[in-house]
Every structure is written in C-alpha cells, then in structure tokens.
Amino acid sequence: MKKGRITVTVDHWWSIIPFLVVIPVAMLTHKVLPALIIGLIVGSYIYNPHPIGGIQSAVQFVVKALTDKSNIEIILFLYIFTGLVGMMKHSGGIKGFVKWSAEHVQTKRQALLLIWASTIGTFSSPTFRIVTVGPIMRALLEKMKMRGEELGYVIETTGTALIALIPVATAFVGYMTSVIDVSLQNEHLQADPYELFIQSIPFNFFSFAIILLGIYLSFFHRDKNKAVKKTEQPENRKQAEAKGWEDCHPVVARNLPAKPINLIVPLFLDIVLTLVLTYLSGVHNGYHGLRAFTKADVLSAMLVALIIAMLVTFIFYLFQKFTLDDLLREFISGGNQLMNVVILLSVVWGLTLVTDKLGFAGFVTDHMGWIPTSIIPPVLFLVGCVISYFIGSSWGTWGILMPLGIALAHSSGADLAVVVGAVFASGAFGTFSSPLSDDTNTMAGVLDLEAVSYARFKLKTALIAAAVATVGYMITSFFI
C-alpha cells in the first residue's frame, strides 16, 4: 500500500463499494443527492484512507469535474435556459399562451388536442410544460367535464417521456449527453456521446409505450376508475379558490401582462439557431447533410445558440419597456432554481472519477463478462425502474446507472445504443409513476390532488408500458 492512497488490487473489487452504498441509501431515504455524496466520500476514503485525505480527494474529484470544458458548458446551458424561462414568465409570455388557449378551448376534445399540440412550444422541460399547460386546463375542467387526474395524466405523458426523445433545445439534452460522456470516459471508449444518444432514442421503449397509451386513453377510452382524492390543504389557497384561469398558478398571476409573442420569439430563436449552428459545426468538421448534425460539437452549438437567443430576448423585452433590473432579477432567480441540479451533476461527475480511479472498468471486465449479452438491457431496465420509482428522479437514476450500464455493455459486447436507451427508459418510468417525483408533485399541486393517490392512479398504465418495454428489450437483445 502506498502512503496516502491504496494500491488497487487486480480484481478492483473496491470500485463497486460506492455503488453498493449509493443505491440502497437513495432507495431508503428517497433522496438522491445525499446518497451520491455519501458514495463519493466513501469512494474517496477508499482511494485515500486518511482522516483528512478522503475529504481532500472528494473535493479534488469534484473540482476536476467542474473544470472540464463539456461540464462547464452543460452547467452554463442549464442555468441560462432556466433564466430565460424566468424572463418569459415575467414578460407575460407564458400567461399570453394560457390566455389565448383559455379563450379558444370549448370542449374536452379541443382541450386534449391542445395539450398534445402544445408540446411544440413547451417541450423544453417537463416542469415548464406543467406550469404552462396545467393552469389553463385546470380552469377549464368543469367546461370539459373531465377529472383532474385524467387531465394530469395526459399532460404527463407528454412530459419527461416525450422530452427524453427530443435531441435539441431541451433542458435534458446536455445532462443526458453528459452522463453518457463520463461513462464512456470511465471505460476509455472512443465514441461521440451525442451520436450515441441519438442512436439510443429508438430503444427508449418505455417512453414510446407510455406516449402511445396516452394517445389511446386521451381519445379512445373512457376511464371508469374512482376519482383521485383531493388534497385537504391545497398548496395554494388562492389557486384552489380561483374561478378563472388567472391565479391558478403564479406564472399566470393577474399582475402579469399577457403577451404570447414573448414566449414564441425566444423559443423559436433558440430552436432555429440550435439547428443552424449545429449544422454549421458539422460542416466545419468536414461533414454534410444529416451526417453533419451527428458529427457536430452539439453542446457548444446549443450553448452559443441559447446565449444569442437570450441576448436578443433581452433587447426584445427592453423595447417593450420592461426594465433591465427586473429582467436581470428574473433571469438570475430562474437560473438559481437549477442550482440543486448543478450540485447533483457535480457530485455525479466526482463519483464517476473516483470509481474510475478505483478500477471500476477493470472490475466489470474481469468479473462480469460471463453475464449473457441478451439479458443486460432488460435487467438494467428493470433495476433502473425500481431505483427510479423509489427515488423519484430520472436524472438521479441516469447518473447512478449509466456508468454500470456502459461498463456491462463494453465487457459483454451488448449493443451500446440499446443499453443507453434502456437506462434512459428506466428513469422515465420513475419520473412518471413515482409519488416522489417532481413531475407528480408539481402536477398534483397545480390540480390540488393528493400526490400518493394521483401516483397510484398512473401506476397501472406505467406498469403496462414497462412490461411492453421489457419484452421489447428481450426481443431486441436476441436479434442485435
């Protein structure tokens, strides 16, 4: 043993201890971040087993992760994106979209069509969709003769499950690419993380299954289940007593203007610029046509496009007499809401580095190559479903499971795209069905439903979609 650090033995078995700590702690506490921090500290003390040395190593791993170019770009993208959403709220962009919708929706079928059609303008993040579309529909429930849980279900089928399939201009793309990237680095694999993400999209079977179920239940099925319980103490008393769509949620408060153009312009700019700059980046790298999109520096293109869109939006709003101080305050306030995600990412990156130092890749190669290739995707998916249900976080599940998934795929010869798709699908399951997920609780809050009762309402169809996905991975693994 070297002074200050362990010399990892040939079998690298030390490297699995952080994961053996993280997964049960996350499931028992229903908290992802504390579990990851404990796993990072345990791994760091194994790497540097001294009273202060372990903490010093943990800090060094996180600092090293935060100095990586791609990681910095991801953090900037997430912060600026949520800051832009904050400005759109303040300028009345979201309220304007809600007002237009409330004036044109008259029937249940129109409302359902609007929910599905609205994904075009609100696909950037699930929370954005919920707080934009939810208040409109909540105010129109009586007119539509629709129960709150049915409404929430339809909105959520176009939430995380759908957004995880969209490869540009979402809050998910940077994170999803990042967890693939660090996992590939862990295995010393030379592959483009964004291209692998694109290739994995057709194999996110749970997302496709739940979206198809959502379409069927929206337009071709009459639900006869008992109603979900209403919460006895609504999150927002003013919201619970509101008769119209105003005051159903803070993003549509009466003191805000109603200007749908202030939502359309920033989103349109960001999407168009992202596509153009991504293509130009691919051309710069020597590729043309569709190949240019997959061979581009996508994360840099997305970040530059977002910054340009943000600057143009600032000027656009200033011409409308919004003050610079107010816009900056809302931008910073919006961005700060993502600080918990930034911390989560930092710890995930640090944990990946420490397990790499402990020889995780070598452990998987030496001891798990015997696992049949055909069972890796379905088993990973099922394990991920259990984890994501008990922790309620797709991002946490992806951060925990992706390094293991890619290591198993590399050692066994399983198709990387299928394995990555299975990991992403498992996270989508928990976010949709778990009573602990942000989506479930945000939607329940908007509709004044009990979160546990509402989650139970969604669980049956989530299990059906999970069963379909499991069969899909079994069949796919047999043929690929």
Secondary structure by P-SEA (a helix, b strand, c coil): cccccccccccccccaaaaaaaaaaaaaacccaaaaaaaaaaaaaaaccccaaaaaaaaaaaaaaaacaaaaaaaaaaaaaaaaaaaaaaaaaaaaaaaaaaaccccaaaaaaaaaaacccccccaaaaaaaaaaaaaaacccccccaaaaaaaaaaacaaaaaacccccccaaaaaaaaaaaaaaacccccaaaaaaaacccaaaaaaaaaaaaaaacccccccccccccccccccccccccccccccccccccbbbbaaaaaaaaaaaaaaaaaaaaaaaaaaccccaaaaaacaaaaaaaaaaaaaaaaaaaaaaaacccaaaaaaaaaaaaacaaaaaaaaaaaaaaaaaaaaacaaaaaaaccccccccaaaaaaaaaaaaaaaaaccaaaaaaacaaaaaaaaaaccccaaaaaaaaaaaaaaaaacccccaaaaaaaaaacccaaaaaaaaaaaaaaaaaaaaaaaaaaaaac
